[in-house]
Amino acid sequence: MRTYRVAIVGTGGIAAVHADNLARTGGRAELVAACDVDQGRLDAFAQQHGIAGKHLTLTELLKEAKPDIVHLCTPPMMHIEQAIECLEAGVHVLSEKPPALSLADFDRLGEAQTKGGAQFSCVFQHRFGDASAAAQHLIGGAEFGRPLVARCDTLWYRPDSYWDLPWRGTWTAEGGGPTMGHGIHQFDLLLHLLGPWEEATAIASRQDRATSTEDLSAALVRFGNGVVATIVNSLLSPRETSDIRIDCEFATVELSHLYGYSTDNWTITGAPGHEEQVTGAWAGQALERGSGHSAQFLAMYDALDAGRPLPAGADSARQTLELAAAIYASAFTGTAVRRGEIVPGHPFYGGMDGEGMGTRALDATALASRV
Ligand SMILES: NC(=O)c1ccc[n+]([C@@H]2O[C@H](COP(=O)([O-])OP(=O)(O)OC[C@H]3O[C@@H](n4cnc5c(N)ncnc54)[C@H](O)[C@@H]3O)[C@@H](O)[C@H]2O)c1
C-alpha cells in the first residue's frame, strides 16, 4: 500500500471535515499542503492540522507540493476550472459536490483526464458505508427480489441567514438550490442503489426563502429497471431528515438519517412469508462501517493501489449531475425529460437555469409577500 500525498484547496467549513477524516485513514494519506486565497484562514487551518505547505494559488501548490491527490473544498463555481488544472498536471482530483455547474462544464473533464492521465472523483460519501454496499448487493437479488417503488427525501431546514454567504443561492455560483446543493447526495445514493434513471418529471419552486434559486423541488423518476421513485429536495422542513425507502418484491429497505449514517440507520423488513430469508440475507453482510468522507478516501486509495477506476468517478458522477439537470429542465419546461436528451444545443446543457428559464419561472411563481 502506498501513502498518498494529499493537498486541500479551500480551507473553509468542509475542509476541516476532510482534514479530520484524512487523519482517520491509518497513515494511507499524508496531508502535505493547503491552499486558500484568504491568508488568515489558510494560516489558521495549516496550524490547526499541522500542514507544512501553505499556498495562495493552486498553480503554486501543484508546482511546489507535488501532491498525488487534490481535494477541492472551494465554492461550487470553482470546482471545474481547478479540477481541469489538476488533471492536466497529472494529479487526481477529489472534488466536493456539485462536481460542476453544468453538463457542458462537466464534459470538459474527459479531455483533461486523458491529457494528464489522472482521474476525477466526486465526494458522494453516502455511497461508502457498508450498509449501502450490502443494500446494493441485495436489491434485485434472489432474497430481496426486484425493486419496484422508491422514495428519496432530503428534507432540510435553512433559515434566510444561511444565504448570507455571497456565493450561496445563485445560479452562477452554486448552479441551483437544494437539488444541486443538498439533495444531490441522497439521490446520488438512490442511483447507486438502483442503477440508471430513465425519465424525470419535476416541479421546482421558491416557496419561502430569500434565494434566487428554488428552495424546493419534487420529481417523479422512472428508472431503467422499471422502478418508479419520488425525489423531494427541500430547505423548508423544520423536522430535518434524509430518507430513502425502496420496496422490493420481498423486502422494504429503509434508510433514515440526516448528514451521515451508521448501520443502525437502516431498517430491513421482509414481506409476509419472506421475513427469515430477508433478515438472514441482511445479517450475512459485512455491516460495520458507516458512511462518511474517510470511507470514501479509503475506497479511493484501494482503487489507486489496485489500478482500478476511482469510485464515484466521472461516469457515475455525470449520471447524478444529469438527473439534477433533468429535474430543472422538466420543472422549467413542463415536459418529461429522458436520460441522454440534454446534449449540446439543449438549453439545460449549458446551465441548470436553462438560459434564464429557471429564473423567469421561479420569479413568476414565487410568493409575492417574500420576494
Ligand atoms: N460533502 C458534504 O457533505 C458537504 C458539506 C458541506 C459543503 N460541501 C461542499 O463543499 C464546498 C465548500 O463549502 P464550504 O461550506 O466549505 O465553503 P466555505 O465558503 O466555508 O469555504 C470555501 C473556501 O474556499 C476558499 N476559496 C475561494 N476561492 C478560492 C480559490 N480560488 N482558491 C483557493 N481557495 C479559495 C475560500 O476563501 C474559503 O475559505 C462546496 O462545494 C459545498 O457544496 C460539501
The ligand as an SDF file (V2000), in Angstrom:
LIG
                    3D

 44 48  0  0  0  0  0  0  0  0999 V2000
  -19.9400   16.6560    1.1640 N   0  0  0  0  0  0  0  0  0  0  0  0
  -20.6110   17.3580    2.0380 C   0  0  0  0  0  0  0  0  0  0  0  0
  -21.3280   16.8110    2.8750 O   0  0  0  0  0  0  0  0  0  0  0  0
  -20.5030   18.8590    2.0150 C   0  0  0  0  0  0  0  0  0  0  0  0
  -20.9150   19.5970    3.1260 C   0  0  0  0  0  0  0  0  0  0  0  0
  -20.7550   20.9850    3.0910 C   0  0  0  0  0  0  0  0  0  0  0  0
  -20.2250   21.6060    1.9570 C   0  0  0  0  0  0  0  0  0  0  0  0
  -19.8790   20.8510    0.8780 N   0  0  0  0  0  0  0  0  0  0  0  0
  -19.3310   21.4880   -0.3390 C   0  0  0  0  0  0  0  0  0  0  0  0
  -18.0010   21.9400   -0.0680 O   0  0  0  0  0  0  0  0  0  0  0  0
  -17.7040   23.0980   -0.8500 C   0  0  0  0  0  0  0  0  0  0  0  0
  -17.1820   24.2070    0.0680 C   0  0  0  0  0  0  0  0  0  0  0  0
  -18.1760   24.5330    1.0040 O   0  0  0  0  0  0  0  0  0  0  0  0
  -17.7990   25.2540    2.3980 P   0  0  0  0  0  0  0  0  0  0  0  0
  -19.0620   25.3010    3.1680 O   0  0  0  0  0  0  0  0  0  0  0  0
  -16.5970   24.6460    2.9910 O   0  0  0  0  0  0  0  0  0  0  0  0
  -17.4310   26.7410    1.8510 O   0  0  0  0  0  0  0  0  0  0  0  0
  -16.5970   27.8740    2.5960 P   0  0  0  0  0  0  0  0  0  0  0  0
  -17.0140   29.1700    1.9950 O   0  0  0  0  0  0  0  0  0  0  0  0
  -16.6840   27.6910    4.0780 O   0  0  0  0  0  0  0  0  0  0  0  0
  -15.0870   27.5490    2.1660 O   0  0  0  0  0  0  0  0  0  0  0  0
  -14.5930   27.7550    0.8690 C   0  0  0  0  0  0  0  0  0  0  0  0
  -13.1430   28.2010    0.9830 C   0  0  0  0  0  0  0  0  0  0  0  0
  -12.5990   28.2940   -0.3330 O   0  0  0  0  0  0  0  0  0  0  0  0
  -11.7470   29.4390   -0.3550 C   0  0  0  0  0  0  0  0  0  0  0  0
  -11.5270   29.8630   -1.7440 N   0  0  0  0  0  0  0  0  0  0  0  0
  -12.3260   30.6450   -2.5150 C   0  0  0  0  0  0  0  0  0  0  0  0
  -11.7670   30.8070   -3.7360 N   0  0  0  0  0  0  0  0  0  0  0  0
  -10.6010   30.1050   -3.7320 C   0  0  0  0  0  0  0  0  0  0  0  0
   -9.5980   29.8740   -4.7080 C   0  0  0  0  0  0  0  0  0  0  0  0
   -9.6660   30.3840   -5.9350 N   0  0  0  0  0  0  0  0  0  0  0  0
   -8.5250   29.1080   -4.3440 N   0  0  0  0  0  0  0  0  0  0  0  0
   -8.4310   28.5850   -3.1040 C   0  0  0  0  0  0  0  0  0  0  0  0
   -9.3650   28.7790   -2.1350 N   0  0  0  0  0  0  0  0  0  0  0  0
  -10.4370   29.5180   -2.4660 C   0  0  0  0  0  0  0  0  0  0  0  0
  -12.4800   30.4550    0.4840 C   0  0  0  0  0  0  0  0  0  0  0  0
  -11.6240   31.5090    0.9010 O   0  0  0  0  0  0  0  0  0  0  0  0
  -12.9610   29.5710    1.6330 C   0  0  0  0  0  0  0  0  0  0  0  0
  -12.0100   29.5010    2.6700 O   0  0  0  0  0  0  0  0  0  0  0  0
  -18.9930   23.4550   -1.5810 C   0  0  0  0  0  0  0  0  0  0  0  0
  -18.9500   22.9670   -2.8940 O   0  0  0  0  0  0  0  0  0  0  0  0
  -20.0800   22.7250   -0.7900 C   0  0  0  0  0  0  0  0  0  0  0  0
  -21.1950   22.3750   -1.5800 O   0  0  0  0  0  0  0  0  0  0  0  0
  -19.9890   19.5030    0.8970 C   0  0  0  0  0  0  0  0  0  0  0  0
  1  2  1  0
  2  3  2  0
  2  4  1  0
  4  5  1  0
  4 44  2  0
  5  6  2  0
  6  7  1  0
  7  8  2  0
  8  9  1  0
  8 44  1  0
  9 10  1  0
  9 42  1  0
 10 11  1  0
 11 12  1  0
 11 40  1  0
 12 13  1  0
 13 14  1  0
 14 15  2  0
 14 16  1  0
 14 17  1  0
 17 18  1  0
 18 19  2  0
 18 20  1  0
 18 21  1  0
 21 22  1  0
 22 23  1  0
 23 24  1  0
 23 38  1  0
 24 25  1  0
 25 26  1  0
 25 36  1  0
 26 27  1  0
 26 35  1  0
 27 28  2  0
 28 29  1  0
 29 30  1  0
 29 35  2  0
 30 31  1  0
 30 32  2  0
 32 33  1  0
 33 34  2  0
 34 35  1  0
 36 37  1  0
 36 38  1  0
 38 39  1  0
 40 41  1  0
 40 42  1  0
 42 43  1  0
M  CHG  2   8   1  16  -1
M  END
$$$$
